[in-house]
Amino acid sequence: MATINDNFLKLQAGYLFPEIGRRVDEFAKANPDAAAKIIKLGIGDVTEPLPEACVVAMHKAVDDLSSRDSFHGYGPSEGYDWLREVIVEHDYRARGCDISADEVFISDGSKCDSAGILDILGGDNIIAVTDPVYPVYVDTNVMAGNTGGADGDGRYGGLVYLPVTAENNFTPALPTSKVDVIYLCYPNNPTGSVATKQTLQKWVDYAKVHGSLILFDAAYEAYITEPGIPRSIYEIPGAREVAIEFRSFSKNAGFTGTRCAFTVVPKGLTGRAADGSDVELHGLWQRRQSTKFNGVSYIVQRGAEAVYSEAGQQQIAGLVSFYLENARIIREALERAGMTVFGGVSAPYVWIKTPAGQSSWEFFDTLLRDTHIVGTPGSGFGAAGEGYLRLSAFNSRENVEEAMRRIGAVLAV
Ligand SMILES: *Cc1c(COP(=O)(O)O)cnc(C)c1O
């Protein structure tokens, strides 16, 4: 009989969102009058339609494919040059970052890229993640066999967890022992925190000293409103030699269902081969992508290109400020209700300290019962997320305002 990848058996059975669904269903069944009033502020998916500029560009791209003269079949697996060029121009050169178009790999998502990157890394790396963390980084390492089993708190053996809590101002301390790979996500999901230049410089310096690789997830870059906060790791001197950056059109342009993202692998960034030689990661990622991936559809890449048009830039700024206004409404309503909240200024997530010492799940149940609002328990993102709950700003204004009215009426302490 065919055997399986036993590493999958170590996974904590996709526990978080199914458990949220189960509790919401149970509540709705027991309280049919309240069922229609449930407002979901748990999920990290956008709600607003695509920017008009992208829609127009994608319609035109469909027309291109409808005639022999302008038809496109397979494109380059790393993406069309016109998209790579416009990305480099707007997202990097304009910010003083020395990144060239052939270092940008277009893909159908940051989730799959942050998973796929493990293909080109060895199995003996010591890997660090923040705690709480975007679960994809952890689960993909479990699947790849880079960890042991999970303990009672859900922490996997072999991973180095760097706690980020109110106590350290959501800024992880550098590891006390040497790590080879570090996942960083800023602005952060789930805590909504940002990293200053000094913080990122500390990480780049650490990586240089220890020969570590930083995997930098900047999916929420467009949400940065605070002055002086870097939008790319490459704004930090020396980052080209130590960091890969993941970017996505999911959260700035609403492409969660459309699918387009990109990963930057600078030339000259190397890893160590078993024979002791240094090998460029750029060539390995190029090889990996051309073998396992056949590119993002022409239509979608034309849509992504339109994000960088003048109209596209205005429209995505409108989308982002719409969600950030939701975040402000959430943050201020919770503060008025006497709660301690973090994030929501340069991120679409508000990270709440649970009141009165409730656990994450206790507060989840309280919110659901008393206000019919669904959040995401912080403990679902890692053991150090215990005692927190995440609310997402991805919803209609109407729902956000109604949810916060209920918080004000019911939950004020
Ligand atoms: C939403 C999100 C992404 C984007 O993933 P896509 O696959 O590009 O949709 C990446 N990282 C984090 C932390 C996210 O929350």
PDBQT file of the ligand as one rigid body, heavy atoms in Angstrom, charges set to zero:
ROOT
HETATM    1  C1  LIG A 501      -3.933  37.473   3.683  1.00  0.00    +0.000 C 
HETATM    2  C2  LIG A 501      -2.510  37.181   3.961  1.00  0.00    +0.000 A 
HETATM    3  C3  LIG A 501      -1.617  36.890   2.925  1.00  0.00    +0.000 A 
HETATM    4  C4  LIG A 501      -2.052  36.888   1.490  1.00  0.00    +0.000 C 
HETATM    5  O1  LIG A 501      -2.160  35.611   1.008  1.00  0.00    +0.000 OA
HETATM    6  P1  LIG A 501      -2.598  35.357  -0.494  1.00  0.00    +0.000 P 
HETATM    7  O2  LIG A 501      -2.313  33.901  -0.685  1.00  0.00    +0.000 OA
HETATM    8  O3  LIG A 501      -1.724  36.223  -1.356  1.00  0.00    +0.000 OA
HETATM    9  O4  LIG A 501      -4.046  35.695  -0.618  1.00  0.00    +0.000 OA
HETATM   10  C5  LIG A 501      -0.304  36.635   3.250  1.00  0.00    +0.000 A 
HETATM   11  N1  LIG A 501       0.130  36.679   4.531  1.00  0.00    +0.000 NA
HETATM   12  C6  LIG A 501      -0.691  36.966   5.535  1.00  0.00    +0.000 A 
HETATM   13  C7  LIG A 501      -0.156  37.026   6.914  1.00  0.00    +0.000 C 
HETATM   14  C8  LIG A 501      -2.042  37.206   5.290  1.00  0.00    +0.000 A 
HETATM   15  O5  LIG A 501      -2.863  37.469   6.318  1.00  0.00    +0.000 OA
ENDROOT
TORSDOF 0
